[in-house]
Amino acid sequence: MNYLDLSTRLSHLAEKLSKQATKIEGHDVAKSAMKLVSELDRFEAVLESYLASRKSGEFFLETLLRSPSAKRHLSLDLLKKGLRETCGKRLKAEEFGPAKSEFVETVHAQDKSAAAAKFLKHSFAEAASVAAGGKDKASLQQEFIQLGRLSEEEFAKAIAKRTFGSLRRKRLRPGLTAWPLRSPLIIRDWISR
């Protein structure tokens, strides 16, 4: 049962009870009502606690841990470092899944959700950033233009002289989203965009 169905069912029950409140009698109904009231009190306390914890940053932390950035950059070492910096504790788990659960539980127990979320957000941004290399964007664009002017054979020779690592570093420059290695025609199309 989901919570929307539960709220609808409770609303219908409350409506029915309010219409028949003066006519209801009997020990069995009273006993059942007392059990319901105690369970409702317990449920209300759990719900209030849950909603209060969501306001204090736990929701943001859990959302951050499920984000695409977390899937790309979150590691066991990062969780260990994060727990040590935010809570001053060591992570005991040695596997990623249990470590993630332990991280969340420890952070929630010490009420450091906001600090942990800030640490993870900063770490993900740092991991995603790419440092600029030795050439600036203008000189890289100039190099693309020169490669685009070459014939197919000259282009193949120019690319063959370079190492795969140097080509990859050029592709990872900020502001340049792809490195079109296939032919000068593709480079010309890419430059004209």
LUMDRENRO-541662 format. One record per residue: residue in three letters; z negated, x negated, y of N, C-alpha, C, O in turn. Coordinates in steps of 0.001 Angstrom, whole numbers, plus 500000, padded with zeros to 6 digits. Each point is the difference from the previous one (the first is absolute). Example, Ala and Ser with C-alpha at 12.3 -4.5 7.8 and 13.67 -1.06 7.14 Angstrom:
2
ala492200486810494310500000500890501190500000499100501200499335498964499981/ser501385501386501069499940499180501190499270500770501090499831499491501108/
! end
This chain:
193
met500000499153498827500000500847501173500000499104501242499251499024500059/asn501572501297500917499980499224501242499068500674501009499531501117499781/tyr500214498197501310499014500476500971500475501214500780499185500802500456/leu502111499341499702500529501183500672499747501245499149499610501043500524/asp500612498846498160499713501123499092498508500330500013499615501169499986/leu499554497795500041498558500222500035499588500741501266499202500936499945/ser501344498644501201499636500675501256500467501450500003499293500872500506/thr501881499399498940500503501374499916499112500843499098499667501142500318/arg499960498276498558499150500727499056498626500295500606499467501098499842/leu499968497913500851498706500220500652500099501046501105499074500790500187/ser502026499225500539500204501007501060500066501405499409499396500929500537/his501342499231498349500099501310499354498641500443499463499633501170500106/leu499633497892499322498671500315499479499061500405501136499230500949499857/ala500827498340501268499156500328501150500348501381500552499108500757500384/glu502169499571499658500442501315500483499485501111499087499485501019500460/lys500667498758498235499547500988499023498484500169500067499491501118499929/leu499798497774500208498542500038500065499518500710501269499036500764499950/ser501620498991501174499574500648501249500221501513499951499227500748500600/lys501800499714498707500253501436499888498987500681499086499620501148500233/gln499940498138498721499135500604498982498541499531500081499219500290499093/ala500399498998501964498677499376500075498847500996499868498983499685499381/thr501159501480501178498899500971499946499908500723498667498962500588499695/lys502083499385499511500046500742498740499675499142498779499808500540498910/ile500126498120501248499818499112498848498518499928499645499148499790500863/glu500561500390497835498634499918499476500033499317498649501056499893499377/gly497804499650500173499892499479498642499580498545499967500299499211500896/his498992500470498026499464498658499804501102498973499719499954498886500520/asp501026501481498668501075499068499636500820499577501216500357498830500138/val499936502117500732500787499697501194499191499099500938500541499064500589/ala498155501228499548499138499188500878499871498569499470500041499038500767/lys499804500838497930499878498679499374501289499205500190499951498815500330/ser501181501814499470501297499348500186500212499616501461500551498939500293/ala499012501923500618500132499711501435499150498797500396500426499189500823/met498391500685498610499129498853500302500643498686499531499945498990500702/lys500660501036498114500698498807499496501176499643500919500226498832500316/leu500507502189500098501140499778500883499557499410501333500654499096500520/val498260501396500034499501499497501277499595498530499875500310499199500883/ser499003500438498032499596498591499838501217499094499826500034498900500550/glu500966501554498689501223499207499829500792499906501306500576498956500307/leu499451502131500457500681499976501292499323499034500970500679499305500757/asp497986500648499226499271499050500851500354498563499628500240499157500865/arg499788500586497843500334498655499519501436499631500371500258498889500464/phe500685502053499329501395499756500338500174499778501507500759499127500421/glu498535501668500380500098499866501443499497498634500461500585499399500901/ala498336500105498492499470498684500353500999498892499657500206499076500787/val500408501023498036500996498998499582501214500053500919500528498960500394/leu499912502234499944501157500160500882499710499450501389500847499316500574/glu497992500960499972499633499479501322499943498469499993500446499346500943/ser499005500102497991499931498536499879501398499400499933500280498983500635/tyr500589501650498598501377499527499865500723500052501348500669499043500388/leu499195502069500316500675500143501292499434499037501035500748499481500830/ala497960500273499137499392499051500934500479498581499731500225499228500932/ser499931500433497804500459498642499674501453499798500413500395498885500340/arg500399502168499634501402499895500407500116499715501481500972499388500441/lys498054501046500327500047499788501442499628498578500364500334499543501093/ser498982499742498022499470498680500355500937498847499648499573498847500038/gly501651501413499631500943498925499746500352499810498545500910499234499686/glu498394501443499411500300499848498579501394500532499679500716499422499182/phe499662501665501455501313500571499746501099499018500403500982499825499279/phe498843499544501869500997499036500464500087498814499040501093499518499705/leu497758500011499807499992498884499054500728500367498719500824499227499512/glu498882501942499939500652500413498759501499500222500187500790499693499107/thr499598500829502032501421500174500309500682498644500111501121499818499525/leu498203499244501096500533498652500157500171499318498646500970499272499789/leu498099500958499301500087499389498663501107500614499145500416499400499009/arg500062501778501358501110500637499265501348499811500686501016500484499503/ser499007498829501615501213499861500802501008499059499340499633499217499124/pro501632500851501288501005499068499491499663498545500318500333499106499223/ser499015500650501905499592498630500338499003499475498983500048498829499624/ala499051502033499931499014499583498998500694499677498686499626499045499320/lys501368501730500323500721499744498756500710498648500047500127499323498980/arg500335500289502213500699498731500151499057498808500151500246498938499428/his498683501232501337499211498842500419498583499928499439499382498937500054/leu500086502155499412498616499995499530499891499224498697500765500227499063/ser498276498857500888499780499195498804498506499901499727499177500399500824/leu500491499073498028498602499806499635499325499029500969498854500213500399/asp501850498733499975499435499030500948499736500631501360498983499712500631/leu501925501148499825499814500660501283498800500958499955499247500101500969/leu500578500600497902498836500872499859498706499191500015499020500405500625/lys500977498453498687498810499137499979499665499519501409498846500047500428/lys502168499494500278499796499506501355499531501130500928499107499803500824/gly501498501369499035499632501138500829498564500450499784499288500298500958/leu500288499752497786498624500410499715499006498964500511498932500347500505/arg501421498399499361499118498928500481499871500040501523498910499809500538/glu502218500443500162499958500008501466499382501270500579499295499934501007/thr500957501216498376499494501249500571498580500333499550499204500500500795/cys500472499233497958498688500397499476499094498817499661498798500181499801/gly501757498627500131499197498844499627499652499982498523499005499389499611/lys501784501259499569499753500068498552501160499372499252501096499831500535/arg498636499829498214501042499457499126500528501102499100499247500870499561/leu502030499093500170500643500955499109499789499519498570500330498859499677/lys499123501999499462499675499595498631501149500207499027500125499256499027/ala500717501740501219501103500330499087501059498905500027500254499385501036/glu500351500386497821501030498966499873501409500582499875500980499258500067/glu499130502047499756501306500646499912500216500852501246499040500449500627/phe502219499769499726500343500632501270499486501438500116499395500350501013/gly500833500484497976499594501413500056498500500171500203499580500661500949/pro499600498748498168498554500097500200499522499334501291499021500445500599/ala501654498504499829499619499317501242500241500909501197499200500030500935/lys501893500703499034500304500925501093498933501094500070499543500352501088/ser500061500185497756498953501026499959498670499445500488499296500653500770/glu500358498142498783498752499374500430500013499736501506498985500171500674/phe502154499417499841500147499759501433499702501276500788499216499979500949/val501411501128498656499822501273500701498543500466499897499415500421500998/glu500000499506497807498615500455499814499029499166500825499097500553500629/thr501070498132499381499095499132500753500140500237501500499004500059500720/val502215500074499738500232500236501431499398501343500422499384500101501061/his500798500939498097499430501309500317498476499961499970499346500601500852/ala500087498691498170498541499924499880499373499323501215498914500384500433/gln501756498626500110499465499291501165500498500583501320499678499487501072/asp501101501578498847500524500690501182500786499045500908499813499982501217/lys501064499230498164500821499040500737501483500332499880500843499103500009/ser499478502186499880501389500423499801500896499594501155501124499545499787/ala498392500615501422500822499676501172500303498502500048501126499604500301/ala497877499566499406500208498548500013500955499573498886500850499134500208/ala499011501468498619500885499662498877501436500446500298500949499279499693/ala499208501893500898501338500484500358500639499082501036501192499703499921/lys498021499854501043500510499087501025500428498674499372501047499457500352/phe498146500019498717500336498756499316501302500146499212500885499150500094/leu499231501938499121501206500198499190501241500200500864501068499468499698/lys498785501296501367501142500235500893500484498683500598501202499743500057/his497865499431500387500346498688500559500640499106498935500980499307500274/ser498465500710498514500540499169498910501408500422499615500857499151499753/phe499394502172500193501333500478499658501004499619501080501127499610499695/ala498469500501501561500890499632501103500297498511499970501130499581500249/glu497861499626499449500169498547499927500916499622498839500835499106500137/ala499015501568498723500832499704498836501447500428500222500919499372499474/ala499286501677501291501356500508500230500745499238501075501229500045500047/ser498050499252500822500685499297501082500695498756499461499530499366499056/val501571500306501549500779498828499610500069499072501201500426500397501084/ala499159498390498715500014499032501095501434499585500306500821499842499096/ala499461499987502169501330499563500407500190498549499598499054499212500004/gly502160500449499654500289498637499574500393499128501170499635500274501144/gly501124498653498561500366499050501028501053500506500966500089499498501121/lys500720501489498479501071500483500868499627501334500603499343500823499363/asp501071499377501839499732501288500633501115500987499661500991499635499367/lys498844501584501048500923501069499648501411499752500534500980500266499303/ala499132499229501923501322499783500604500804498962499220501189500195499747/ser498159498697499871500732498982499241500368500502498605501045499633499462/leu498104501198499959500326500579498698501190500944500117500885499994499144/gln499141500809501900501144500892500199501278499199500230501071500384499532/gln498813498506501187501153499136500223500508499451498666501207499927499769/glu497876499695499373500392499489498677500693501090499191500974499720499301/phe498538501524500781500660501109499319501424500188500516500924500237499221/ile499242499656502069501333500166500592500936498912499494501145500281499645/gln498372498469500320500823498900499513500371500213498536501148499774499618/leu497894500661499556500305500256498591500972501159499847500831499996499092/gly499074500994501783500901501149499942501432499658500341500917500719499604/arg499295498192501128501354499588500386500690499176498916501206499768500079/leu498061499794498928500571499151498952500859500812499039499802501203499828/ser501159498111499547500787500644498953499133500094498742498907499436499945/glu501590501276499054499234500179498758499638498655499368498862499808499572/glu502082499268500366499762498698499366499023499159500812499081499401499440/glu501111500551501879499090499234500858498582500580499951499011499268500011/phe500919502057499935498703500662499915499284499610498708498812499679500016/ala501920500350498857499413499643498709499496498559500021498928499720499464/lys501824499361501144499573498597500093498753499857500876499077499257499665/ala500907501461501459498857499904500916498726500527499346498925499428500179/ile501192501634499082498826500583499339499577499136498814498807499853499738/ala502171499568499537499688499172498837499207498754500397499236499482499185/lys500923500030502031499283498805500464498513500268500222499194499070500010/arg500453502171500164498615500343500324499201500328498749500546500445498991/thr498153499325501097499132500348498873499617501466500101500063500609501068/phe499544499931497810499595501403499976498777500226500889499907501027500672/gly499168498033499336498800500115500834500321500058501480499406500788500736/ser501532498379499707500348500017501426500682501310500375499783500516501097/leu501032500023498014500646501286500274498961501119500053500092500903500832/arg498930499031498283498959501014499983499157499926501279499659501037500571/arg500005497765499880499219499855501231500746500585501197499388500609500878/lys501918499209499159500785500560501097499965501530499948499946500662501037/arg500086499882497768499992501450499839498671500598500455499971501142500457/leu498940498121499429498679500530500314499600499860501465498843500249500336/arg502055499370500524499680499880501417499678501370500585500625500990499618/pro498420499089501292499712501277500648501207500486500789500675499218500670/gly499584502064499245501118500581500728501282500023499188500966500652500396/leu499065498654498484501184499997499142499595500610498672499135499466499305/thr501482501646500339499547500748498842500683499588498709499451500252498928/ala501707499132501120500709499646498778500847498765500237500365499691501135/trp499937499625497814500863498823500066501206500297499148499914499897498776/pro501208500468501815501182500390499240500754498777499475500755499373500743/leu499050500295498015500578498785499438501348500210499316500618499021499581/arg499848502179500294501154500234499147501311499458500556500740499335499275/ser499558500927501972501266499526500551499947500003501517499122500629500591/pro501823498662500052500038500017501460500272501385500560499560500308501108/leu501159500540498152500288501345500486498707500808500137499826500742500967/ile499279499112498071498722500702500066499194499479501181499343500776500694/ile500703497920499537499279499420501134500560500553501307499241500327500912/arg502078499777499180500600500547501213499544501446500226499669500390501120/asp500321500388497812499530501394500112498545500033500415499608500818500831/trp499596498307498602498569499982500261499710499600501448499092500542500629/ile501690498502499895499805499546501367500408501089500982499371500149501047/ser501658500606498640500504501001500938499103501236500071500209500839500876/arg498816499304498253499109501162500051499124499987501194499194500913500184/
! end
